Amino acid sequence: MLKVVVITGISGSGKSVGLRLLEDAGYTCVDNLPVPFLKDFIQRSADTGLERIAIAIDVRAPGDLAQLPQLLIDVRANPTVALRVIFLDANDYTLRQRYSESRRRHPLTDRLRADGQSPSLQTCIDAERQMMAALREQEHVIDTSDLTPGQLRAWIRDLIQADRAPVVLTFQSFAYKRSVPGDADLMFDVRCLPNPHYDTELRPLTGRDEAVATWLSKFGSVETMIDDIASFVERWLPLYMQDTRNYLTVAIGCTGGQHRSVYVVEELAKRFAHHSPLLIRHRNQPSLDLPA
């Protein structure tokens, strides 16, 4: 079976980082493939005996981008192809900051030029979001707004290594003070739970440290919260699977994304250890996502 990864999304969201990771992982990579060539390229890759290919397609690609969602549906219908599509996104502030740092032009600048006047960066971002909206709705989204390149590489590596299954279940911690993640399907707020931050000995630790876990486990409210979230996910997961989706991301948030949300995510992962594939992410604790 030919493994195909399509990386798409909003310009400036990290597609080049993802494509380089896939190249390092042994994928034959093509950037900016014209949309009409997609099905033929995949078929020819299979005919020539390639086992893994990665394709980056976005607003730079020649051809009608509106055709891409249906083309991907057609590719998925091929029983000899295992397709994963990763849609990378970021909030407007982050995108503007990245363009400012890289000093690169948005790829829609020339296309949106009117009466000799170049459009603003925000105009280009808004236009691109509109063009990519249909694709974003049907694919797996990773919000890279506050991710380091190392985190993004680790998350994509987890996805491509996950066995094929009805739903890739992901538990993800995050910090409300850093904004809510845009890639969450379900979101739970655990800021009402006791906070280890106010214990000076526990403050520098995380929810994965034994001292913090022991401290939190003493409170009945923490256990009840975990029970309720686990029951909710367990009850509704079969319906999400019937909805033919490939991914379900459950985000758990606390103030700093360090203690309570991390602990709850780790405990939920233990309860759903029977589900495969299962991924764990700690959005605001990069060191917990990367290998030692």
C-alpha positions as CSV (number, residue, x, y, z in Angstrom):
1,M,0.0,0.0,0.0
2,L,1.3,3.4,-0.9
3,K,1.5,5.8,2.0
4,V,0.6,9.4,1.0
5,V,0.8,12.5,3.2
6,V,-0.6,15.8,1.9
7,I,0.5,18.9,3.8
8,T,-1.6,21.9,3.2
9,G,-2.9,25.0,5.1
10,I,-2.4,28.7,5.5
11,S,0.9,30.2,4.2
12,G,3.3,30.8,7.1
13,S,1.9,28.1,9.3
14,G,4.9,25.8,9.0
15,K,4.4,23.6,5.9
16,S,8.1,23.8,5.1
17,V,9.0,22.5,8.5
18,G,6.6,19.6,8.1
19,L,7.8,18.7,4.6
20,R,11.4,18.6,5.7
21,L,10.5,16.3,8.6
22,L,8.8,14.0,6.1
23,E,11.8,14.1,3.8
24,D,14.0,13.1,6.7
25,A,11.6,10.3,7.5
26,G,12.2,8.7,4.0
27,Y,9.3,10.2,2.1
28,T,9.7,11.3,-1.5
29,C,8.6,14.9,-1.3
30,V,7.1,17.3,-3.8
31,D,6.4,20.9,-3.0
32,N,3.8,23.1,-4.7
33,L,2.3,20.3,-6.9
34,P,-0.3,21.7,-9.4
35,V,-3.8,20.6,-8.2
36,P,-4.8,18.8,-11.5
37,F,-1.7,16.6,-11.2
38,L,-2.5,15.1,-7.8
39,K,-4.3,11.9,-8.8
40,D,-2.0,11.1,-11.7
41,F,1.1,11.7,-9.6
42,I,-0.1,9.4,-6.8
43,Q,-1.0,6.7,-9.4
44,R,2.3,7.0,-11.2
45,S,4.1,6.8,-7.8
46,A,2.3,3.6,-7.0
47,D,3.1,2.2,-10.5
48,T,6.8,2.9,-10.0
49,G,7.0,1.1,-6.7
50,L,7.3,4.1,-4.4
51,E,6.1,3.3,-0.8
52,R,5.9,6.7,0.8
53,I,5.3,10.1,-0.8
54,A,4.5,13.6,0.7
55,I,2.9,16.4,-1.2
56,A,2.6,20.1,-0.2
57,I,-0.3,21.9,-1.9
58,D,-1.5,25.4,-1.0
59,V,-2.5,28.7,-2.7
60,R,0.7,28.8,-4.6
61,A,-0.3,25.7,-6.6
62,P,-1.4,26.2,-10.2
63,G,-5.0,25.0,-10.9
64,D,-8.3,25.3,-9.2
65,L,-7.9,24.9,-5.5
66,A,-11.6,24.4,-5.1
67,Q,-11.2,21.0,-6.7
68,L,-8.8,19.7,-4.1
69,P,-11.4,18.6,-1.4
70,Q,-13.1,16.3,-4.0
71,L,-9.8,15.0,-5.4
72,L,-8.8,14.0,-1.9
73,I,-12.1,12.2,-1.4
74,D,-11.4,10.3,-4.7
75,V,-7.9,9.4,-3.5
76,R,-9.3,8.0,-0.2
77,A,-11.6,5.7,-2.2
78,N,-8.5,3.9,-3.7
79,P,-8.0,0.8,-1.5
80,T,-4.3,0.7,-2.4
81,V,-3.5,4.2,-1.0
82,A,-3.3,5.2,2.7
83,L,-3.8,8.9,2.7
84,R,-3.3,11.4,5.5
85,V,-4.0,15.1,5.1
86,I,-2.5,17.6,7.6
87,F,-3.9,21.1,7.5
88,L,-1.6,23.6,9.3
89,D,-3.0,26.9,10.6
90,A,-2.1,29.8,12.8
91,N,-3.8,32.9,14.1
92,D,-3.6,36.2,12.2
93,Y,-1.2,37.8,14.8
94,T,1.3,34.9,14.5
95,L,1.1,34.9,10.7
96,R,1.8,38.6,10.5
97,Q,4.7,38.3,13.0
98,R,6.2,35.4,11.0
99,Y,6.0,37.4,7.7
100,S,7.6,40.3,9.4
101,E,10.5,38.2,10.7
102,S,11.0,36.4,7.4
103,R,10.5,39.5,5.2
104,R,8.8,37.3,2.6
105,R,5.8,38.3,0.5
106,H,2.5,36.5,0.8
107,P,2.0,34.3,-2.2
108,L,-1.3,36.0,-3.1
109,T,0.2,39.5,-3.3
110,D,0.5,39.6,-7.1
111,R,-2.8,37.8,-7.6
112,L,-4.7,40.3,-5.5
113,R,-3.0,43.4,-6.9
114,A,-5.6,46.0,-8.2
115,D,-5.0,49.2,-10.0
116,G,-1.3,48.9,-9.5
117,Q,-1.7,48.8,-5.7
118,S,-0.4,45.9,-3.6
119,P,-2.9,44.5,-1.1
120,S,-2.1,44.5,2.6
121,L,-0.8,41.4,4.3
122,Q,-4.1,41.1,6.3
123,T,-6.1,41.3,3.0
124,C,-4.0,38.4,1.6
125,I,-4.5,36.3,4.8
126,D,-8.2,36.9,4.8
127,A,-8.5,35.9,1.1
128,E,-6.4,32.8,1.7
129,R,-8.6,31.7,4.6
130,Q,-11.7,32.0,2.4
131,M,-10.0,30.0,-0.4
132,M,-9.0,27.2,2.0
133,A,-12.1,27.1,4.2
134,A,-13.7,24.1,2.5
135,L,-10.5,22.0,2.8
136,R,-10.0,23.0,6.5
137,E,-13.4,21.8,7.4
138,Q,-12.8,18.2,6.2
139,E,-9.2,17.6,7.3
140,H,-7.1,17.3,10.4
141,V,-6.0,20.7,11.7
142,I,-2.9,21.6,13.7
143,D,-2.8,25.1,15.1
144,T,0.9,26.1,15.1
145,S,0.4,29.5,16.6
146,D,2.4,28.8,19.8
147,L,4.3,25.7,18.7
148,T,8.1,25.5,18.4
149,P,9.4,23.9,15.2
150,G,10.5,21.0,17.4
151,Q,7.0,20.5,18.7
152,L,5.5,20.6,15.2
153,R,8.0,18.1,13.9
154,A,7.2,15.8,16.9
155,W,3.4,16.0,16.3
156,I,3.6,15.3,12.6
157,R,6.0,12.4,13.3
158,D,3.4,11.0,15.7
159,L,0.7,11.3,13.1
160,I,2.6,9.5,10.3
161,Q,3.6,6.7,12.6
162,A,0.1,6.1,14.0
163,D,-1.5,2.9,12.7
164,R,-4.5,3.3,10.5
165,A,-7.6,3.4,12.6
166,P,-11.1,4.9,12.5
167,V,-10.1,7.7,14.9
168,V,-6.7,9.0,16.1
169,L,-7.6,10.1,19.6
170,T,-5.5,12.9,21.0
171,F,-5.4,14.3,24.5
172,Q,-3.8,17.8,24.6
173,S,-3.1,20.2,27.5
174,F,-2.9,23.9,27.0
175,A,-2.7,27.2,28.8
176,Y,-5.6,29.6,28.7
177,K,-3.2,32.5,29.2
178,R,-1.7,31.6,25.8
179,S,-5.1,31.5,24.1
180,V,-7.2,28.4,23.2
181,P,-6.0,26.0,20.6
182,G,-7.7,26.2,17.2
183,D,-7.4,22.5,16.5
184,A,-9.5,21.2,19.4
185,D,-12.7,19.2,18.7
186,L,-13.6,19.0,22.4
187,M,-12.4,21.4,25.1
188,F,-12.6,21.2,28.9
189,D,-11.7,23.9,31.4
190,V,-10.0,22.6,34.6
191,R,-9.1,26.0,36.1
192,C,-11.7,25.3,38.8
193,L,-9.5,22.6,40.3
194,P,-7.0,23.2,43.2
195,N,-3.8,24.8,41.8
196,P,-0.3,23.4,42.7
197,H,1.2,26.7,41.5
198,Y,0.6,28.3,45.0
199,D,2.8,25.6,46.6
200,T,6.4,27.0,46.2
201,E,7.9,23.5,46.1
202,L,5.5,22.3,43.4
203,R,5.5,25.5,41.3
204,P,8.6,24.6,39.1
205,L,7.3,21.1,38.5
206,T,4.7,19.8,35.9
207,G,1.7,17.6,36.1
208,R,3.9,14.6,35.1
209,D,6.0,14.9,38.2
210,E,5.1,12.4,41.0
211,A,4.9,15.1,43.7
212,V,2.4,17.1,41.7
213,A,0.4,14.0,40.8
214,T,0.3,12.9,44.4
215,W,-0.9,16.4,45.5
216,L,-3.7,16.6,43.0
217,S,-4.9,13.0,43.5
218,K,-5.7,13.9,47.1
219,F,-8.6,16.1,46.0
220,G,-12.0,14.5,45.2
221,S,-12.9,17.2,42.8
222,V,-9.9,16.3,40.6
223,E,-10.9,12.7,40.4
224,T,-14.5,13.6,39.7
225,M,-13.5,16.0,36.9
226,I,-11.4,13.2,35.3
227,D,-14.3,10.7,35.7
228,D,-16.7,13.1,34.1
229,I,-14.5,13.9,31.1
230,A,-13.6,10.3,30.6
231,S,-17.3,9.3,30.7
232,F,-18.2,12.0,28.2
233,V,-15.5,10.9,25.7
234,E,-16.2,7.2,26.2
235,R,-19.9,7.8,25.6
236,W,-19.6,9.9,22.4
237,L,-16.4,8.5,20.8
238,P,-18.4,5.8,19.0
239,L,-20.6,8.4,17.3
240,Y,-17.6,10.4,16.3
241,M,-16.2,7.2,14.7
242,Q,-19.5,6.7,12.9
243,D,-19.1,10.2,11.5
244,T,-16.2,8.9,9.4
245,R,-13.8,11.4,10.9
246,N,-10.1,10.4,11.2
247,Y,-9.1,12.5,14.2
248,L,-10.6,13.6,17.6
249,T,-8.6,16.1,19.7
250,V,-9.7,16.6,23.3
251,A,-8.1,19.7,24.8
252,I,-7.7,20.2,28.5
253,G,-6.9,23.8,29.7
254,C,-5.7,25.4,32.9
255,T,-4.2,28.8,33.5
256,G,-0.5,28.0,32.8
257,G,-0.8,24.7,31.0
258,Q,1.8,23.2,33.4
259,H,0.2,21.4,36.3
260,R,-3.6,20.6,36.3
261,S,-4.2,20.2,32.6
262,V,-1.0,18.2,32.1
263,Y,-2.0,15.9,35.0
264,V,-5.6,15.4,33.7
265,V,-4.3,14.6,30.2
266,E,-1.9,12.0,31.5
267,E,-4.7,10.4,33.6
268,L,-7.1,10.4,30.7
269,A,-4.5,8.8,28.5
270,K,-4.1,6.0,31.0
271,R,-7.9,5.4,31.0
272,F,-8.0,5.2,27.2
273,A,-4.8,3.2,26.8
274,H,-6.8,0.5,25.1
275,H,-7.6,2.9,22.2
276,S,-5.1,2.8,19.3
277,P,-3.7,5.1,18.0
278,L,-3.6,7.4,21.1
279,L,-1.5,10.5,21.1
280,I,-0.6,12.8,24.0
281,R,0.4,16.5,23.5
282,H,1.4,19.2,25.9
283,R,1.0,22.4,23.9
284,N,2.7,24.8,26.4
285,Q,5.3,22.4,27.8
286,P,7.5,21.7,24.8
287,S,10.0,19.6,26.8
288,L,7.3,17.1,27.5
289,D,6.7,16.4,23.8
290,L,10.3,16.1,22.8
291,P,12.6,13.1,23.4
292,A,15.2,13.5,26.1
